[in-house]
């Protein structure tokens, strides 16, 4: 099965302005006469309608500044939705059948720039002969090919394989990012053969660490996502998570689980006293995912509360957004 970074969340309803100019044929010009007595053009045949000014098509429309702004906003909404959908699906939804990976934490170190966390990759469903490429998707960047020449050993640990030519990089996931690196260096340039592959990174509250192991032909591979410092609220078995989709919370994902019991409920956000409903589809397993841009006109930063209210449970969660709000823990 082809490993693809497909979008399965419904797209926002987007209306875009499109103006297509009609191609017109210039009106025929009268023929030049060299002598008054000589007819140089055939006479108009009776019954043939003559072209009138009112019959000409209208000029091509030039969009107004307001229409251009609407086009730009629609394109931005579509792009944000595509990014949010790809981020929400990063994990089992795009992994090949029978394959999975997990991040196993091996240590934490507190530094001046944030807590540095190290993970090893543990894979299931891979065979030792598979040549794999490690990919990562950091915030505000594209999906990056980190290194090639990786294998999953019999214990399930991702390791640097024996020296050899680096495997070619896979094609970039089109909906994830247009800036994916075209090639991945061999792991043998920085690691000893047989050494476990490790990932070290810091993260802010709500930031996900997204990684993948992908075969060059995309027929095998798996992806995983982990949030070291969750932003969540829970009540009576219901839980809401807020996950950063971009730095400074310019885009966030709101994920919910445990909500399959309520026939009626209220779900929405509140910021600076303004409440807005969140329209979601709760699947039979009680999960939902929504994309949110929390900015409020006239404010550079703020806090947003996401709430769910019903007779069964009422979880809430709050997060900070805006200028300089992104801070690694």
C-alpha positions as CSV (number, residue, x, y, z in Angstrom):
1,X,0.0,0.0,0.0
2,X,1.3,3.4,-0.9
3,X,2.2,5.6,2.1
4,X,0.6,8.9,1.4
5,X,0.0,11.9,3.5
6,X,-3.6,12.2,2.6
7,X,-6.2,14.7,3.9
8,X,-9.3,13.1,5.5
9,X,-10.7,16.0,7.5
10,X,-13.4,18.0,5.7
11,X,-12.2,21.2,4.2
12,X,-13.7,24.6,5.3
13,X,-16.3,25.9,3.0
14,X,-14.4,28.4,0.9
15,X,-15.8,30.7,-1.7
16,X,-13.3,32.2,-4.2
17,X,-13.7,34.9,-6.7
18,X,-12.9,33.9,-10.3
19,X,-13.4,36.2,-13.3
20,X,-12.8,34.7,-16.8
21,X,-12.5,37.2,-19.6
22,X,-14.2,36.1,-22.9
23,X,-12.0,35.9,-25.9
24,X,-13.4,38.3,-28.6
25,X,-12.8,38.7,-32.3
26,X,-12.1,42.3,-33.3
27,X,-14.9,43.9,-35.2
28,X,-14.3,43.9,-39.0
29,X,-12.9,47.1,-40.4
30,X,-14.2,48.7,-43.6
31,X,-12.1,47.9,-46.7
32,X,-10.0,50.6,-48.3
33,X,-11.2,51.8,-51.7
34,X,-8.7,52.8,-54.4
35,X,-11.3,54.4,-56.7
36,X,-14.8,55.6,-56.0
37,X,-16.3,53.6,-58.9
38,X,-14.6,50.2,-57.9
39,X,-16.3,47.9,-55.5
40,X,-13.6,46.1,-53.4
41,X,-15.8,44.3,-50.8
42,X,-18.8,42.1,-51.5
43,X,-22.1,43.6,-50.7
44,X,-23.8,42.6,-47.5
45,X,-26.2,39.8,-48.1
46,X,-29.8,40.5,-47.2
47,X,-31.0,39.0,-44.0
48,X,-27.5,39.0,-42.4
49,X,-27.6,40.9,-39.1
50,X,-25.1,43.7,-38.7
51,X,-22.9,43.7,-35.6
52,X,-24.0,46.4,-33.2
53,X,-22.1,47.9,-30.3
54,X,-24.5,46.4,-27.8
55,X,-23.6,43.0,-29.1
56,X,-20.0,43.2,-28.0
57,X,-19.0,41.3,-24.9
58,X,-18.2,43.3,-21.8
59,X,-14.6,44.2,-20.9
60,X,-12.7,41.8,-18.7
61,X,-13.4,42.7,-15.1
62,X,-10.5,44.0,-12.9
63,X,-10.9,42.8,-9.3
64,X,-11.4,45.6,-6.8
65,X,-9.2,45.8,-3.7
66,X,-12.0,44.2,-1.6
67,X,-12.3,41.3,-4.1
68,X,-8.5,40.8,-4.0
69,X,-8.6,40.7,-0.2
70,X,-11.4,38.1,-0.3
71,X,-9.4,36.0,-2.7
72,X,-6.3,36.2,-0.5
73,X,-8.3,35.3,2.6
74,X,-10.0,32.4,0.9
75,X,-6.6,31.0,-0.3
76,X,-5.2,31.4,3.3
77,X,-8.2,29.6,4.8
78,X,-7.7,26.7,2.3
79,X,-4.0,26.5,3.0
80,X,-4.4,26.6,6.8
81,X,-7.1,23.8,6.5
82,X,-4.8,21.6,4.4
83,X,-1.9,22.1,6.9
84,X,-4.2,21.3,9.8
85,X,-5.6,18.2,8.1
86,X,-2.2,16.9,7.4
87,X,-1.0,17.5,10.9
88,X,-4.1,15.9,12.4
89,X,-3.6,12.8,10.2
90,X,0.1,12.5,11.0
91,X,0.4,9.1,12.7
92,X,-1.5,5.8,12.2
93,X,-3.8,7.3,9.6
94,X,-1.0,7.7,7.1
95,X,1.1,4.6,8.2
96,X,1.2,1.5,6.0
97,X,-1.0,-1.4,7.2
98,X,0.7,-3.4,10.0
99,X,3.5,-0.8,10.6
100,X,3.9,1.7,13.4
101,X,6.6,3.6,15.3
102,X,6.7,5.2,18.7
103,X,9.0,7.6,20.4
104,X,10.6,6.1,23.5
105,X,12.0,8.8,25.9
106,X,15.5,8.2,27.1
107,X,16.4,11.4,28.9
108,X,15.8,15.1,29.7
109,X,18.3,17.9,30.2
110,X,17.3,21.3,31.4
111,X,19.1,24.1,29.4
112,X,18.9,27.9,29.1
113,X,16.9,27.4,25.8
114,X,14.4,24.8,27.2
115,X,14.2,21.2,28.2
116,X,16.1,19.0,25.7
117,X,14.4,15.7,25.4
118,X,15.9,12.6,23.7
119,X,13.9,9.8,22.2
120,X,14.7,6.5,20.4
121,X,12.4,5.2,17.7
122,X,10.8,1.8,18.1
123,X,9.2,0.3,15.0
124,X,6.7,-2.5,14.5
125,X,6.0,-4.4,11.2
126,X,9.4,-3.6,9.6
127,X,11.9,-6.1,8.4
128,X,15.7,-5.6,8.9
129,X,16.3,-5.4,5.2
130,X,14.2,-2.3,4.7
131,X,16.2,0.8,3.9
132,X,14.4,3.7,5.6
133,X,14.6,7.5,5.7
134,X,14.0,9.5,8.9
135,X,11.7,12.5,8.3
136,X,10.6,15.2,10.7
137,X,8.0,18.0,10.6
138,X,8.9,20.9,12.9
139,X,6.6,23.9,13.4
140,X,6.7,26.6,10.8
141,X,8.8,24.4,8.5
142,X,8.3,21.8,5.9
143,X,8.6,18.0,6.3
144,X,12.4,17.5,6.3
145,X,14.4,14.4,5.3
146,X,16.9,14.1,8.2
147,X,18.9,11.0,7.2
148,X,18.8,7.8,5.2
149,X,20.2,4.3,5.5
150,X,18.2,3.5,8.6
151,X,16.9,0.0,9.4
152,X,14.7,-1.5,12.2
153,X,16.6,-4.3,13.9
154,X,15.0,-7.6,15.2
155,X,14.4,-5.9,18.6
156,X,12.3,-3.2,16.9
157,X,14.9,-0.4,17.5
158,X,15.7,2.0,14.6
159,X,19.4,1.9,14.0
160,X,22.0,3.1,11.4
161,X,22.4,0.3,8.9
162,X,25.8,-0.9,7.5
163,X,27.7,1.5,5.3
164,X,26.5,1.8,1.8
165,X,24.9,4.2,-0.7
166,X,22.3,6.4,0.8
167,X,18.8,5.6,-0.3
168,X,17.1,8.2,-2.5
169,X,14.8,10.6,-0.7
170,X,11.1,10.1,-1.1
171,X,8.9,12.6,-2.9
172,X,7.7,15.4,-0.7
173,X,4.2,15.0,0.8
174,X,2.4,17.6,-1.4
175,X,-0.1,18.7,1.2
176,X,2.3,18.9,4.1
177,X,4.9,21.3,2.8
178,X,6.5,22.6,-0.4
179,X,9.9,23.0,1.2
180,X,10.8,19.4,1.9
181,X,14.5,18.8,1.5
182,X,15.2,16.9,-1.8
183,X,17.9,14.6,-0.4
184,X,18.8,12.9,2.9
185,X,22.4,12.3,3.9
186,X,23.4,8.8,5.0
187,X,23.3,8.1,8.7
188,X,26.9,6.7,8.5
189,X,28.2,10.3,8.1
190,X,27.4,11.0,11.7
191,X,26.7,7.6,13.3
192,X,28.4,4.2,13.8
193,X,26.7,1.2,12.1
194,X,24.3,-0.4,14.5
195,X,23.9,2.7,16.7
196,X,20.3,3.5,17.7
197,X,18.7,6.5,16.0
198,X,17.9,9.2,18.5
199,X,16.0,12.5,18.3
200,X,16.7,15.4,20.6
201,X,14.4,18.4,20.7
202,X,12.8,21.0,22.9
203,X,9.1,21.8,22.8
204,X,6.7,24.5,23.9
205,X,3.4,23.7,25.6
206,X,1.1,22.0,23.1
207,X,3.9,21.4,20.6
208,X,3.9,18.0,18.9
209,X,7.1,16.2,17.8
210,X,6.3,14.6,14.5
211,X,8.5,12.0,12.9
212,X,8.3,9.2,10.3
213,X,10.3,6.3,8.9
214,X,9.6,6.0,5.2
215,X,10.9,3.7,2.5
216,X,12.1,5.5,-0.7
217,X,9.3,3.9,-2.8
218,X,6.6,4.9,-0.2
219,X,5.3,1.3,-0.1
220,X,6.4,1.0,3.5
221,X,6.6,3.4,6.4
222,X,5.0,4.8,9.5
223,X,4.6,8.1,11.2
224,X,4.2,9.1,14.9
225,X,3.3,12.2,16.9
226,X,4.0,13.0,20.6
227,X,3.2,16.1,22.7
228,X,5.8,16.3,25.5
229,X,3.9,19.1,27.4
230,X,0.2,18.7,26.8
231,X,-2.3,21.5,27.0
232,X,-5.5,19.7,28.0
233,X,-8.6,19.8,30.1
234,X,-10.6,16.8,31.3
235,X,-13.8,16.1,33.1
236,X,-15.6,12.8,33.8
237,X,-13.9,10.9,31.0
238,X,-14.1,13.7,28.4
239,X,-10.9,15.4,27.3
240,X,-9.9,18.3,25.1
241,X,-6.4,18.8,23.8
242,X,-5.0,21.9,22.2
243,X,-2.0,21.3,19.8
244,X,0.0,24.0,18.2
245,X,-0.2,24.0,14.4
246,X,2.2,27.0,14.1
247,X,4.4,29.0,16.5
248,X,2.6,31.7,18.5
249,X,-0.6,29.7,18.1
250,X,-1.3,31.3,14.7
251,X,-3.0,27.9,14.0
252,X,-4.1,25.3,16.6
253,X,-5.7,21.9,16.5
254,X,-8.5,21.2,19.0
255,X,-8.8,17.5,19.6
256,X,-11.5,15.8,21.8
257,X,-12.1,12.3,23.0
258,X,-14.8,10.6,25.2
259,X,-17.7,12.6,23.8
260,X,-19.9,9.8,22.3
261,X,-22.6,9.9,25.1
262,X,-24.2,13.3,24.6
263,X,-27.1,13.9,22.2
264,X,-26.9,17.7,22.9
265,X,-24.0,19.8,23.9
266,X,-22.4,23.2,23.6
267,X,-18.8,23.5,22.2
268,X,-17.1,26.8,21.6
269,X,-14.3,29.3,22.4
270,X,-14.1,32.5,24.4
271,X,-11.5,35.2,24.1
272,X,-11.8,38.9,25.3
273,X,-15.4,38.2,26.2
274,X,-16.4,37.0,22.8
275,X,-17.8,33.5,22.4
276,X,-17.8,31.6,19.1
277,X,-19.2,28.1,18.5
278,X,-17.0,25.3,17.2
279,X,-18.8,23.1,14.6
280,X,-17.3,19.6,14.7
281,X,-18.3,16.1,13.7
282,X,-17.9,13.6,16.5
283,X,-17.1,10.1,15.2
284,X,-18.6,6.9,16.6
285,X,-15.5,6.5,18.8
286,X,-16.2,9.9,20.5
287,X,-13.3,11.8,18.8
288,X,-13.3,15.1,17.0
289,X,-10.7,17.4,15.5
290,X,-11.1,21.1,14.7
291,X,-8.7,23.8,13.3
292,X,-8.7,27.2,15.0
293,X,-7.1,30.5,14.3
294,X,-7.5,32.3,17.7
295,X,-6.6,35.9,16.7
296,X,-8.9,38.7,17.8
297,X,-8.9,42.0,15.9
298,X,-7.2,44.8,17.8
299,X,-5.1,42.5,20.0
300,X,-1.6,41.2,19.5
301,X,-1.8,38.5,22.2
302,X,-4.4,36.9,24.5
303,X,-5.9,33.8,26.0
304,X,-8.6,31.6,24.5
305,X,-10.7,29.2,26.5
306,X,-12.1,26.1,24.7
307,X,-15.2,24.8,26.5
308,X,-17.6,21.8,26.2
309,X,-20.8,21.8,28.2
310,X,-23.3,19.0,28.5
311,X,-25.2,16.9,31.1
312,X,-22.4,14.3,30.9
313,X,-19.2,16.3,31.2
314,X,-17.9,19.8,30.9
315,X,-14.1,20.0,30.3
316,X,-12.4,23.3,29.5
317,X,-8.9,24.2,28.5
318,X,-7.1,27.6,28.1
319,X,-4.1,28.5,25.9
320,X,-2.1,31.6,25.2
321,X,-1.6,33.0,21.7
322,X,-0.1,35.9,19.9
323,X,3.2,37.7,19.7
324,X,6.2,36.1,21.5
325,X,3.8,33.5,23.1
326,X,5.9,30.6,21.8
327,X,8.3,29.6,24.5
328,X,10.0,26.1,24.9
329,X,9.5,24.6,28.3
